[in-house]
């Protein structure tokens, strides 16, 4: 889907390793399959079995490898810094229970749980006290909003407040006018998943729900 295709914004040769599945893509594989050199071939239409076996498979069932193109490394490092400082990015990811960020041995973990409309995220770092963030969520059709709350359940502005942008599971770059309130909907997105596709009917429906 659009979600996985967006990896081509940062890499030209992704790989997926899961169970007995080991597959990779690249422009070279696409050209080899088609039998000619051509620009703008649909890279993901031409998978190839991979002989690579990432060492991370010893610890994880599924490993996605995204070798960064040289001009994307600094951009990714900047986005990484923004992500690891904002646990709210996983508020709407209901299938996630734990996320660990590891950059050169600097490790930070988030444990996510949800009960009775309240999402809690426990942030852990070595040699530091745990921090608990909470949001109360409300649903409107396929849309959801989340409000940061304290232990008492009252509205609370915290250091976890996200940039004021709309969410489609993860943050986009389009402004959300309601400061301190997270808004998620199944918006149709542009291929890079950074902006709402305002010409799409699904976006209009989602905005109406909100």
N, C-alpha and C positions, 0 to 999 in steps of 0.2 A: 504494500500500500504506500500512500504518500509518506507515512512515517519512516519506513525504512529507506525509501528512495532519497530522502533528504540527507542521508549520510554522504551522498555524492558531492555535497557542498564542502565537505572537509577531507574526503579521501577518494582516490580513484580505484582503490583495490581492496574493498572490504572482504572479510571472511566470517563465516559462521561455523562454529564447532559445537555440536550438541548430540550426545549419545553416539550413534553410528554415522551421524551426518557430519561431513567435513567438506564444505563447499566454499569456493572463492570466485570473485569476479575481477575483471580489469579490462581496460581498453584493448590491451594486447590479446587477451583471451577472446574478446568479441571479434577483433580483426581476424584472428586465426580461424575462428569458427565460420565466419562469413567468407573467408578466403580472399579478402582484399583489404587494403588500407583505406580507411575512410573516417572522416570526422563525424562526431555527434552520433555514433552508434549507440543504441540503447544498451548500455553496459550490463544492466541487471537482467536482460533477456537472455544472456549467454553464460550460465553458471558452469563451473568446472569443478570436479572433485579435487580436493586439496590433500596433499601429502603432509602438510604442516600439522603439528600437534602442539599447541601452546602449552607451556608448563602450568598455566593457570587451571587447566583441566583437572589437575590433581585436587583442587579445592572447590571447583564449581562444576555444575552439570552442563551449563551452557556458557560459552565464551564467544563474544563478538569482537573481532580484531579490526580496528580502523586505523591503518597507518596514515598519519597526517601528512598532507602535502606541505611543503616547506613554507608557503606563504600563509598557511592557516594556523601554524603553531602558536604564534603570539596572540592571535585572535581567540583561540581556544583557551589559552592560559588566562586571558582576561575574563572570559565567560566563566571559567572554572572558579575564579576568585569570587565572582558574584554569586554563583550557585552555592558554594560551601558556606557562605555567610547568611543564607536564607533558607531555613528548613521549611518555610511555607510552600516551597515548590513541590513538595510531595503530599500536601493536604488532600488533593483530589485523586491521588493514585491509590485507589482502594485495595488493589491486589498486592501492595507492597507492605512488608512487615519490617524490613531492615535494609538500610543503605549505608555502605561504608565508602568513604572517600579516602584514597591513599595516593598521595603525590610525593614521591621521593622519601617515603617513610613517615611523612606527616599524616597521621590518621585521625579521622573524625567519623563518628557513626551516629545515625539517626534510627531510632526504633519507633515505628508508627503503630498506633492502635486506634480503634474507633468503636464507640459504644454510645447508644442513645443519642445519636446526632452530634457527639463531641469527638473531635479528633485530637489525640495527644501525641506529641513527638518528644521523645527523650533524647537529648543530645549528649554524647559521651566522647571524651578525649582523654588520652593517657595523662595521669597526674593532675587532672582537673575535676572539679565537682560537676555532677550531672545537672543539666538544665532541662526543665520541662516547659514545653510550649503547648498551649491549648487553643482550639478554635471550636466555636459552636457553628454547626452547618444547618442550612435550610434548603429544601429542594423545591423547584418550580418547573414542572415538566422535566425536561432533560437537563435543566440548568440547576446550578447550586451556588450558594453564596456561603462564605465563611467569615466569621467575626472573631478576632482574637479575644480571649477571655482569661481572667485570672482564676485562682482557686475558688473564689466565691461565685464565679459565674458571671461577674460583671465585666463589661467592656474594658479592655486593657490595651493600651499602646505598649508594644514591646519592641525589643531590638530585632525581633524576627519579622517586623512589618515589611511586606514585599513592596518592590516598586509598583506604582499604581498602573498596572497593565492588565488587560483581559487575559484569562486563562482558557486554554483548550487542553485540559489536564495539566500541561506545563505552561509557563508564562509565554505570551507573545510580546511583541514590541508596540502594540497598540494601546493607547492610554485608556485607563479605566477612570472615570471622573469621580468615583466614590473612594476617597482616601481611607485607608485602613480597613477596607472591606474587600475580600477576595471574591472575584466573580468568575465562575467557570460555566461554559456551555459548549455544546458540540458544534462549534463554529466550523464552517468550511474555511480552510486555510490556503494560503499560497504555497507553492511547492517547497519552499524552504522553512515552512511552518512558523515564520516570524510575524506574519500579518494575517488579519482576517480578510477573506475573499469577499469583499462587500458586494460583488456582483452575483453571488451564489444565493439561491433561495433558502438553503439551510441556514445561512448566516442571518438572513432576515427573520426567520422563524425563531432562531435562538435569541436574537436581540429582543424580539417581542416577548419571549418567556421571561427574560431578565427584567 
